[in-house]
């Protein structure tokens, strides 16, 4: 295992960041989710300890989370909660369960669009972003699987919970999917009020790689927990398959990886982007392993992973592994206003060893290294 890129990146991350973050946010939660997969693959205690050390900076004995405000109604704040499950499972410490309950309670009161989709944030009314399915619904699914409700009645309990989770996936795909390419626009404003929103569809104007990466990773993870007899399970698998089919069609022919703006290829300013490329690999390999996807995706993913190593991975003189060309962040609206234009996505900084990229690389590497 010692020559595996997952371990090399994990060890490099520990060396670079004894502690990952100063605030409770989703980016370093993604890195810790990668560490969880590396720990599960290797059994090495140092990776579990790294997760716990970082989480314990924030989670207090009473289950409160330093810096977390439920009334902010921000789905991004749920993502880091995903590693609380393994911490509670392995340590039995009730503070992790109390923290999970706190995060889960946000969804009971979280504002929704008229069609029932979770707002991305309270400051972004009536908007669903592809990113949010990974942040909120993958957490939602794992929580309901680990702590199933006693009652099967009500929209927020039992079967209704799984109906809700699958509806989030189906709703956003129905509104963001481009009928020509099969690619998904970054976001949808049901009110059609945002300057970035198409006045007819409510969609943002471009296909951002990482947004689609979040979405397909979310589906691959949610399927771990979605009951096998759920009436919409096959529909969710079909969405994963057709979305990744569209992604495979825009894979760069020469490098095997993907562009920041997926369908714009060599257009001036566009660049090959590491985080989305890693996310697509993760979803494809996991999808094949669990028989959600046909075997053809194994070769697509392997070609992409080989491209990731060649295109984005650098090893310095000290032996530390670095990941280059990650979009630091991208969103819509806000202040200053982000208009979702092509130029906007290319204006965001490209950085090295960004949490989005490192976390996705850890997940992709641990998945592709798993014995077949």
C-alpha positions as CSV (number, residue, x, y, z in Angstrom):
1,X,0.0,0.0,0.0
2,X,2.9,2.4,0.7
3,X,3.3,3.4,-2.9
4,X,-0.3,4.3,-3.4
5,X,-1.1,7.9,-4.2
6,X,-3.9,8.0,-1.7
7,X,-1.5,7.4,1.2
8,X,1.2,9.6,-0.2
9,X,-1.2,12.5,-0.5
10,X,-2.7,11.8,2.9
11,X,0.8,11.8,4.5
12,X,1.7,15.0,2.6
13,X,-1.5,16.7,3.8
14,X,-0.8,15.8,7.5
15,X,2.7,17.3,7.1
16,X,1.4,20.5,5.4
17,X,-1.7,20.9,7.6
18,X,-1.4,19.6,11.2
19,X,-4.8,21.3,11.5
20,X,-6.9,21.9,8.4
21,X,-9.1,24.8,9.2
22,X,-10.0,27.7,11.4
23,X,-13.8,27.6,10.7
24,X,-16.5,24.9,10.2
25,X,-16.8,24.6,6.4
26,X,-17.3,22.0,3.7
27,X,-13.9,22.2,2.0
28,X,-11.8,20.5,4.7
29,X,-14.7,18.2,5.4
30,X,-14.1,16.8,1.9
31,X,-10.5,16.3,2.8
32,X,-11.5,14.4,5.9
33,X,-13.9,12.2,4.0
34,X,-11.0,11.3,1.8
35,X,-9.0,10.4,4.9
36,X,-11.8,8.2,6.1
37,X,-11.6,6.2,2.8
38,X,-7.8,5.9,3.1
39,X,-8.2,4.8,6.7
40,X,-10.8,2.2,5.7
41,X,-8.5,0.9,3.0
42,X,-5.3,0.7,5.1
43,X,-6.5,0.4,8.7
44,X,-3.7,2.8,9.7
45,X,-4.6,4.6,12.9
46,X,-2.9,7.8,12.0
47,X,-5.5,8.6,9.4
48,X,-8.4,8.1,11.9
49,X,-6.5,10.2,14.4
50,X,-6.2,13.0,11.9
51,X,-9.9,13.0,11.4
52,X,-10.6,13.1,15.1
53,X,-8.0,15.7,15.8
54,X,-9.5,18.1,13.3
55,X,-13.1,17.5,14.3
56,X,-12.4,17.9,18.0
57,X,-11.3,21.5,17.4
58,X,-14.9,22.2,16.7
59,X,-17.2,19.7,18.3
60,X,-17.7,20.4,22.0
61,X,-18.7,17.9,24.7
62,X,-22.3,18.9,24.6
63,X,-22.5,18.4,20.8
64,X,-22.4,22.1,19.9
65,X,-20.1,23.0,17.0
66,X,-17.9,26.0,17.2
67,X,-18.8,28.5,14.5
68,X,-21.9,26.6,13.3
69,X,-25.2,28.4,13.2
70,X,-28.3,26.4,12.3
71,X,-30.3,29.5,11.5
72,X,-27.8,30.4,8.7
73,X,-29.5,27.7,6.7
74,X,-26.5,26.9,4.6
75,X,-26.3,23.4,3.1
76,X,-22.5,23.7,2.9
77,X,-22.3,23.5,6.7
78,X,-23.6,19.9,6.7
79,X,-20.9,18.3,4.6
80,X,-18.2,18.1,7.3
81,X,-20.8,16.3,9.5
82,X,-20.3,13.2,7.4
83,X,-17.2,12.2,9.2
84,X,-19.0,12.4,12.6
85,X,-20.7,9.1,11.7
86,X,-17.5,7.1,11.7
87,X,-16.2,8.9,14.8
88,X,-19.4,8.0,16.7
89,X,-19.4,4.5,15.4
90,X,-15.8,3.8,16.4
91,X,-15.5,5.8,19.7
92,X,-19.1,5.7,21.0
93,X,-18.6,9.3,22.2
94,X,-22.0,10.8,22.5
95,X,-20.8,14.3,21.6
96,X,-20.5,13.1,18.0
97,X,-24.1,11.8,18.0
98,X,-25.3,15.1,19.5
99,X,-23.5,17.1,16.9
100,X,-25.1,14.9,14.2
101,X,-28.5,15.5,15.6
102,X,-27.9,19.2,15.6
103,X,-26.9,19.2,12.0
104,X,-29.8,17.0,11.0
105,X,-32.2,19.3,12.7
106,X,-31.3,22.0,10.3
107,X,-33.0,20.1,7.5
108,X,-36.3,20.0,9.4
109,X,-36.5,23.8,9.2
110,X,-34.4,24.5,6.1
111,X,-36.2,26.8,3.5
112,X,-37.4,25.2,0.3
113,X,-38.3,26.2,-3.2
114,X,-41.9,26.0,-4.2
115,X,-41.2,22.6,-5.7
116,X,-39.7,21.3,-2.5
117,X,-35.9,21.7,-3.2
118,X,-33.6,22.8,-0.4
119,X,-32.4,26.3,-0.9
120,X,-28.7,26.3,-1.3
121,X,-28.4,29.0,1.4
122,X,-30.8,31.3,3.1
123,X,-29.0,34.2,1.3
124,X,-29.7,32.5,-2.0
125,X,-33.5,32.2,-2.0
126,X,-35.3,29.7,-4.2
127,X,-32.0,28.5,-5.7
128,X,-30.8,24.9,-5.9
129,X,-27.2,24.3,-6.9
130,X,-25.8,21.0,-8.0
131,X,-23.2,21.3,-5.2
132,X,-26.0,21.2,-2.6
133,X,-27.0,17.6,-3.4
134,X,-23.5,16.5,-2.1
135,X,-23.6,18.8,0.9
136,X,-27.0,18.2,2.2
137,X,-28.6,15.1,0.7
138,X,-25.7,12.7,1.0
139,X,-25.5,13.7,4.7
140,X,-29.3,13.3,5.0
141,X,-29.1,9.8,3.5
142,X,-26.3,8.6,5.8
143,X,-28.0,10.0,8.8
144,X,-31.3,8.3,8.1
145,X,-29.5,5.0,7.4
146,X,-27.6,5.1,10.7
147,X,-30.5,6.5,12.8
148,X,-33.7,5.3,11.2
149,X,-36.8,7.0,12.6
150,X,-39.1,4.9,14.8
151,X,-42.2,6.1,12.8
152,X,-42.9,5.6,9.2
153,X,-45.4,8.4,8.9
154,X,-44.9,12.0,8.0
155,X,-43.0,13.8,5.3
156,X,-39.9,14.0,7.3
157,X,-39.9,10.5,8.6
158,X,-39.5,6.9,7.4
159,X,-40.3,6.3,3.7
160,X,-41.0,10.0,3.4
161,X,-37.4,10.8,4.1
162,X,-36.2,8.7,1.2
163,X,-38.9,10.2,-1.1
164,X,-37.5,13.6,-0.1
165,X,-33.9,12.7,-0.8
166,X,-34.6,11.1,-4.2
167,X,-36.8,14.1,-5.1
168,X,-34.0,16.5,-4.5
169,X,-31.8,14.6,-7.0
170,X,-34.6,14.2,-9.6
171,X,-35.9,17.8,-9.3
172,X,-32.5,19.5,-9.9
173,X,-31.7,17.2,-12.8
174,X,-35.1,17.8,-14.4
175,X,-34.5,21.5,-14.4
176,X,-30.7,21.8,-15.1
177,X,-30.2,19.1,-17.7
178,X,-29.4,20.4,-21.2
179,X,-31.3,18.3,-23.7
180,X,-28.6,18.5,-26.4
181,X,-25.5,17.6,-24.4
182,X,-27.0,15.9,-21.3
183,X,-24.7,18.1,-19.2
184,X,-26.2,19.9,-16.2
185,X,-26.1,23.7,-15.6
186,X,-24.5,24.7,-12.3
187,X,-27.7,26.0,-10.7
188,X,-31.4,26.7,-11.0
189,X,-33.4,29.6,-9.6
190,X,-37.0,28.5,-9.4
191,X,-38.1,32.1,-9.1
192,X,-36.1,33.1,-12.2
193,X,-35.2,36.4,-10.4
194,X,-31.4,36.2,-10.4
195,X,-29.5,38.1,-13.1
196,X,-27.6,34.9,-13.8
197,X,-30.8,33.0,-14.4
198,X,-32.1,32.2,-17.9
199,X,-35.5,34.0,-17.9
200,X,-37.2,30.9,-19.5
201,X,-35.5,28.1,-17.6
202,X,-34.1,29.7,-14.4
203,X,-30.7,28.0,-15.1
204,X,-27.3,29.5,-14.8
205,X,-25.5,29.8,-18.2
206,X,-22.7,27.3,-18.1
207,X,-21.6,23.7,-17.2
208,X,-19.0,24.0,-14.5
209,X,-17.0,20.9,-14.0
210,X,-16.9,20.8,-10.2
211,X,-20.6,21.4,-9.9
212,X,-21.3,18.3,-11.9
213,X,-18.6,16.5,-9.9
214,X,-20.3,17.2,-6.7
215,X,-23.6,15.9,-8.1
216,X,-22.4,12.6,-9.4
217,X,-20.4,11.9,-6.2
218,X,-23.5,12.6,-4.2
219,X,-25.5,10.1,-6.2
220,X,-22.8,7.4,-5.9
221,X,-22.8,8.0,-2.1
222,X,-26.5,8.2,-1.6
223,X,-27.0,4.9,-3.3
224,X,-25.0,3.3,-0.5
225,X,-27.9,4.1,1.8
226,X,-31.0,4.4,-0.3
227,X,-33.1,1.2,0.4
228,X,-32.8,-1.3,-2.4
229,X,-36.6,-1.6,-2.6
230,X,-37.2,2.1,-2.9
231,X,-39.5,2.9,-5.8
232,X,-37.2,5.5,-7.4
233,X,-33.9,3.7,-6.9
234,X,-33.7,2.6,-10.5
235,X,-34.5,6.2,-11.6
236,X,-31.6,7.5,-9.5
237,X,-29.2,5.0,-11.0
238,X,-30.4,6.0,-14.5
239,X,-29.7,9.6,-13.7
240,X,-26.2,8.7,-12.6
241,X,-25.6,6.7,-15.8
242,X,-26.9,9.4,-18.3
243,X,-25.1,12.2,-16.4
244,X,-21.8,10.4,-16.5
245,X,-22.4,9.4,-20.1
246,X,-22.6,13.1,-20.9
247,X,-19.4,13.8,-18.9
248,X,-17.6,11.0,-20.7
249,X,-18.4,12.7,-24.1
250,X,-16.6,15.9,-23.1
251,X,-13.5,14.1,-21.7
252,X,-10.4,15.8,-23.2
253,X,-9.1,13.5,-25.9
254,X,-5.4,14.2,-25.5
255,X,-5.1,14.2,-21.7
256,X,-8.1,12.1,-20.4
257,X,-9.1,14.8,-17.9
258,X,-11.8,17.5,-17.9
259,X,-12.1,21.2,-18.5
260,X,-13.1,23.9,-16.0
261,X,-16.0,24.8,-18.3
262,X,-16.8,21.3,-19.5
263,X,-18.1,21.8,-23.0
264,X,-15.8,24.6,-24.1
265,X,-12.6,22.6,-24.8
266,X,-9.8,24.7,-26.0
267,X,-11.7,28.0,-25.9
268,X,-9.3,30.8,-24.9
269,X,-8.9,31.0,-21.1
270,X,-10.3,27.5,-20.3
271,X,-8.1,25.1,-18.5
272,X,-7.9,21.4,-17.5
273,X,-9.2,21.3,-13.9
274,X,-8.1,18.8,-11.2
275,X,-11.0,18.6,-8.7
276,X,-13.7,17.9,-11.2
277,X,-11.5,15.3,-12.9
278,X,-11.0,13.5,-9.6
279,X,-14.7,13.7,-8.7
280,X,-15.7,12.1,-12.0
281,X,-13.2,9.3,-11.5
282,X,-14.6,8.6,-8.1
283,X,-18.2,8.4,-9.2
284,X,-17.3,6.2,-12.2
285,X,-15.2,3.7,-10.4
286,X,-17.6,3.5,-7.5
287,X,-20.5,3.2,-9.9
288,X,-18.9,0.3,-11.7
289,X,-17.9,-1.5,-8.5
290,X,-21.4,-1.4,-7.2
291,X,-23.0,-2.4,-10.5
292,X,-24.7,0.9,-11.1
293,X,-22.8,1.6,-14.3
294,X,-21.6,-0.6,-17.2
295,X,-18.0,-1.8,-17.2
296,X,-17.1,0.6,-20.0
297,X,-16.7,3.3,-17.4
298,X,-13.7,1.5,-15.8
299,X,-11.5,2.3,-18.9
300,X,-12.8,5.9,-19.0
301,X,-12.0,6.4,-15.4
302,X,-8.6,4.7,-15.6
303,X,-7.6,6.8,-18.5
304,X,-8.7,9.9,-16.6
305,X,-6.8,8.9,-13.4
306,X,-3.6,8.3,-15.4
307,X,-4.2,11.8,-16.9
308,X,-4.7,13.2,-13.4
309,X,-1.3,11.8,-12.3
310,X,0.4,13.1,-15.4
311,X,-1.3,16.5,-15.6
312,X,-1.8,17.6,-12.0
313,X,0.4,15.6,-9.6
314,X,3.8,17.0,-8.6
315,X,6.3,15.5,-6.1
316,X,8.7,17.9,-4.6
317,X,12.3,17.3,-3.4
318,X,11.1,16.3,0.0
319,X,8.8,13.7,-1.4
320,X,5.6,15.6,-0.7
321,X,2.8,15.2,-3.2
322,X,1.0,18.3,-4.6
323,X,-2.1,18.7,-6.7
324,X,-2.2,21.6,-9.1
325,X,-4.8,23.4,-11.2
326,X,-7.8,23.4,-8.8
327,X,-10.3,26.1,-9.1
328,X,-10.2,27.8,-5.7
329,X,-13.9,28.5,-5.5
330,X,-16.9,29.4,-7.7
331,X,-20.4,30.3,-7.1
332,X,-23.3,32.5,-8.2
333,X,-24.7,35.8,-7.1
334,X,-23.5,37.3,-3.8
335,X,-21.3,40.4,-3.4
336,X,-19.4,41.1,-5.5
337,X,-21.9,39.6,-7.9
338,X,-20.9,36.4,-9.7
339,X,-22.8,36.3,-13.0
340,X,-22.0,32.7,-14.0
341,X,-20.5,33.8,-17.3
342,X,-17.7,32.0,-19.1
343,X,-15.4,34.8,-18.1
344,X,-16.5,34.5,-14.5
345,X,-15.5,30.8,-14.2
346,X,-12.2,31.5,-15.7
347,X,-11.5,34.5,-13.4
348,X,-11.5,32.5,-10.2
349,X,-7.9,31.6,-9.2
350,X,-6.2,28.3,-10.0
351,X,-4.4,27.0,-7.0
352,X,-2.3,24.1,-5.8
353,X,-3.1,21.9,-2.8
354,X,-6.6,23.4,-2.5
355,X,-8.9,21.4,-0.2
356,X,-11.4,20.8,-3.0
357,X,-8.8,19.1,-5.1
358,X,-6.9,17.2,-2.4
359,X,-10.2,15.8,-0.9
360,X,-11.4,14.7,-4.3
361,X,-8.0,13.2,-5.2
362,X,-8.0,11.2,-2.0
363,X,-11.5,9.9,-2.7
364,X,-10.6,9.0,-6.3
365,X,-7.3,7.4,-5.4
366,X,-8.7,5.3,-2.6
367,X,-11.6,4.1,-4.9
368,X,-9.4,3.3,-7.9
369,X,-6.8,1.5,-5.7
370,X,-9.4,-0.7,-4.0
371,X,-8.8,-4.4,-4.9
372,X,-11.2,-5.4,-7.7
